[in-house]
Amino acid sequence: MTDELRVDGRVTVYRLHDIGYAIALDRAAELLGAGPTSRVRPERLEARAIEIRNPPISVPLRSLDLTLDRGICPATVSAHLFDFGVCSLQVQVRAPSGLSWSSFADFGASVERSPDLKAVFDETLGAITRRVAAAVDRPAVAPVSEDYRVYRVDAISGGSATPVLRTLSDEQLVSLLIGERRPLSHEARRELIPHRFSYYDDDLAVLTWEGALIVEPRADDRDVEHILEFANAQLLELRMHDLQLDAALPALYDRVEAARARRRPRLAARFRAVLSDLQARVADVTETIERVENSLKVTNDVYLARIYAAALELFRERAWRSGIERKLTILRETYAMLNSEAQSARAELLEIAIVVLIVLELVLGLLRGSS
């Protein structure tokens, strides 16, 4: 049946980077110059369940020719900037009209394999970070990035669209989204294709860890793509802070040992730098995670909200969040321990000073009596 289907669509490859602690979006829009920018907001009626505090800005960047397996194909490059420091780069390639289902799957795979893709992303990231540097607080490109792809189908021919959407099998979806040609077990298909959503009779959204299929006949409706991009941006922030905390904990232990090994009076100043850095790191991570999680809020359980919740579940957002919380707890406990040790050292030094003063007073008294 899939060979009889003819689809018109496009493939979008996303690469998300953290480029700083925060981005002043209005200032970034000014720095990007005369090119058109806009704020990205879900537009559907059911999007009332989604509240975006500070919508990202969308910036069309350039057009180019992308090398694919069977030749050259035109592509467009754009970017979305999020106020919590994420830059989402997108390379979008429209497929030839009327491809069969299997050919569309092959086309998407060839876009991912394009030898030009990495260079395009790297060059675009360098260019946009230079242009918006003045709008970025603590600019720095994080060592981790997040990749995602979306297969967007605008039209299906070769039969009625409604029964096709209702009867698409897991095998057909696996061939497109996973790229697997051999038959998979029922358990594997259930694991790889866990989430399917439909709101109207002619639309469909299927989510996986690495990509999604979106069937949407309304060309200007990109709400599902925006929601998935938001979820990926949040995942990137969680992964980045988890990596930073992984590196910070061993370094912290080394600094504590080095501070204890110093030959100096047992004053609180011995741990002052460590305590200050600990406090700043915990505050930064906590504030960033709160900003990320509060940047998009779900107020009702309707179509887009369910897709957003499913994406967070699929990306294991709760597990990442729990891991970060455990590491923050370790940092807080270490701060409390060092602060307590510093307080004890200060109290001990004060006791020694009092004893010395008493002894000195006694000695002076004896000296005065003997004279």
N, C-alpha and C positions, 0 to 999 in steps of 0.2 A: 504494500500500500504506500510505503514511503517513497518508492521510486515514481509512483504516479503523482505524488504531490509536487507542486511547483511553488516556490516561495520567493518573495521579494523581501530583501532585508539587508542588514548591515552588521558588522562586527566591531565592537568597541573594546579596546584593550586599555585598562586603567593601570597606572602606576602611581602610588601615593607615597609622598615623602613628608617627614616632619622637618620643617626648615627653620624653626625657632620656637621660642616660648609662647609667643602670641603675635597675631598680625592685626594691625589697625586697618580694617578693610576699606574704609573711606579714603584713607591716605594711600593705600595700595592702588585703588582705582585711579587716583590722581596721577600717581607715578607711572602707571601703565600707559598714560598718554591719550592720544586721540582715538585709539581703538575702542570699539563699543564694549561696555561692561554692563552686566545686569546682575540682579540678586536672584538666586535659585530658590524658588519656593514651589512646593507641590500645589497644583492648580485644581485638582478634581474636587467635586463636592464632598466626597468622603474624607478629603484631606483635612477637614475641620478637626479630625482626631489627632492631627500632628501639629505641634507648636514648636516652631524654630525661633529661638530667641534672637539670633543674629545670623540671618541667612548668608551663605557663602556667595562670593562674587564669581561670575562666569566670564571667562576671557577667551574669545577666539584668537588663535595665535597665527597659524599659517596653513598653507596647503603644500603638499609634496607628493612625490611619486614613491611608492613603497614597492620594493622588490619582493615578489612572491614566487612560489614554485614554478608557476606557468607564465611568468612575465611581470610586467609593471602594472600597478593599480593605483589610481589617485586616492589620496587620504587627506584628512584634515586633522590638525592638532589644536587642542584647546586645553584650558586649565580652569580648575575651581580652587579658590583660596578660602580656607576656613579660619575663623578668628582664633581658634586654639592652636594655630601654627602648622596646619597641614596644607600641603599643595598637592592637589590631585591632577595628574596629567592624563590626557585621553587622546588616543589615536583611533580615529574612526574610519573604517573602510567600508564602502557600500559594495555589496556583492552584485555580480551581473544579474540582470532580471531573469526570472523564470527558472532558477536552478532547481534541480531535484533536491529532495531532503538530504540524500547522501552526498551530493555535490556541494551543498551548502555547508555540511559538516566538514568536508575536505577543505573548502575555502577558509573556514574559520581556523582550522588547524594550520593552514599555510600562512595565515596572517600571524599567528603566534610564533611560527618558525622563521619569520622574516629576518634575514641577517641585518636589515636596517633598523630594526625596532629599538635595540639597545642604544645605538648611537643617537637616534631621534630623541629618546627619553633623556639621555644624558645631556645633549646639547640644549634641549628645551629647559631642563631643570636649571642648568647653569645660567642661561639667559634670563629666565624669569626671577631667579633669586638675586641676580645683580640689579634688575630693574626695581624690585620692591624692597631692597635691603633697608632703606630708610624707614619703612613701615613695619619692620620686623623687630620685635623685642628679643634680645639675645640671639641673633641669627647664627644658626649652625645646622648643617644637614645631618640628620641622625643616620647611624650606620645601618638601620633596618628600613625596609620599604615593604609595601603591600601591593601585590598584583591581583588583578581581577579582570574577568572578561565578561562581556554581555553579548549574547546573540539576540538581536532585535529583528523580529519578523513583522513586517508591515502588512503583508497580504499573503494569503494562501489560495492557490487555485488548484483545479483538478478534482473538485468535489465541494460539497457544502462545508464551510469553515466550522460550523458549530459541531457536527458529529465528529469531524477530524480532531478538534480540540478535546472532545470528551473521550475519544478512543485512543489517543496517542499512548503507546505502550511504554513501559520502562525501558525495553530494549532500544526503541527508537530514540528515546531521550538520552540514554547512555551513549549511544553512538555519536550524538551531537555534543553533549556536555562533557563527557569523560574521554571521548575519542577511542573507546574500546570497541573493537570489531568482533572479538570472540564472544560467544554467549556466556553471560554471567549467571551465577546461582541466584536464586530468589533472595537469599539473605544479603548477598552483595548488592543487588539492585535496590533493596530496601534501604541499605545503609547509604548508598551513593546518591539516591534520588528520594530524599525523605520528605520534601516539601513541595506541594503543588497548590496553586491558588488561582481562583477565577472569580471575577466580580460580575462581568457581563457575559452574555453567551458567546461573544466573539473575542474574548481576551483570555490570556493564560500567563502565569508566572511560575517558573520552576527554578528552585534555588539549589545550588550545590556549594561546596566549600570553595571551589576555585572559579565558579562562573554561574551564569544564569541564562535561561531562555525567557524572553519576554515577547509574547505575541500581542500586539496592540495595533489595531487598524487606524487609530487616530494619530496622525503623524506628529502632532505637536504635544502629545501626552507622553512625558518622560518621567512621570512621578515615581514609578517603581524604580527606575534607574537612579534617581536622586536619593531615594531612601536606602538603596543598597550601597551607594557611594558613601552616605553618611555612616552606615554601619561599618564599612571598611575603614573609614577615617578613625572611628572610635577604636576599632581593633588595633590599628597601627599605634595609636597613643598608648594603649595598654601594653602592647608588646615592647614599645620603646622604653617605657618606665620600668617594666619588669626586667629588661636587659640592664638598664642603668642600676637598678637595685642589686641585681646579681653581682655586678662589678663593684658596687659600693661596699657591700658587706665584708668581703675579705680585706679590702683596703682599709676599712674602719678598724678591723681587728689589729692590723699591722700598726696603724697609727696609735692605737691605745697602748700596745706593747712598747712602742718606741717612746711614748710619753712617760710610761711607768719606769722605763730604764734610765731616764735622764737623772743625773745627780744634781738635784736642786731641792730646795725646801719643799715640803709637802703642802703646797698651796693650791688653791683652786685654779690658779693660772696655768698649771701644768696641763689641764684638760680644756682650757678656755677655747682654743681654736677648734678642737674636736667637737666640743659641745655646740659651738656656734655653727659649724658646718652641718652637724646633725640636725639642728633645729631648722636651718634653712632648707635642707634637702627634704625633710618631712613636710614642711610647709609648702614647698614647691610642688611636690608630687601630689599631695592632698588637694591643693588648689586646682591643679591642672585636671586631675581626674574628675573633680566636681564640675569644672567648667565643661569638660567633654560630655559628661553624662547629662548635664542640665541643658546642653545646647539644643537637644531635641527631646521633646516630651510627648508622650502618648496619653491622650485624655479619654479615648474610647477604643473599644475592641472592634474596629471595622477593618476593611480590606487592607489599606496601607499600613495600619497599625499592626495587623497580624503578620504582614510580610516583614516589617521591621523587627518584631519580636522573634520571628522565626530565624531571621538572619543573625541576630545576636545569639540565639541558641546554637545555631549552626557554627558560628565562629567561636563558640565556647567563651563568650564574654564573661560569664559568671565565674568560670574557672580562672581566667586571667585576673579578674578582679579579686578573687579570693587569694590568689598567689601574691598579688601586690599588697593586700591587706596584711597577710602574714609577715611579709618582709618589713612593712612599715611598723608592725607591732614589735618586731625584733629591734628596729631602730629606736622606737620609743622606749622600750625596756632598757636598751643600752644607754640611752640618754639619762634615764632615771637612775641607773646604776652608777654611771660616772658622776652625775650630779651629787648623788648621795655620798659617793667616795670623796668628792671634793669638799662637801660640807663637813664630813667627818674629819678630813685633814685640817680644815680651817678650825674646827672646834678643838682638835688636838693641839694645834699650834697656839691657840689662845690659852689653853690650859697650861702649856709649857711657859708661855709668856707671863702668866699670872704667878706661877711658881717661882720663876726667875725674879720677878719683882718682889715677891715676899722675901725670898732669900736675900736679895740685895738690900731690902729695908732692914732686915735683921742684922746684916753685916754692918751697915751704916750705923745702926743703933749701938752695936757693940763697940764700934770704933769711937763713937762719940762718948760712950760711957768710960772707956779706958783713958780718954784724954782728959 
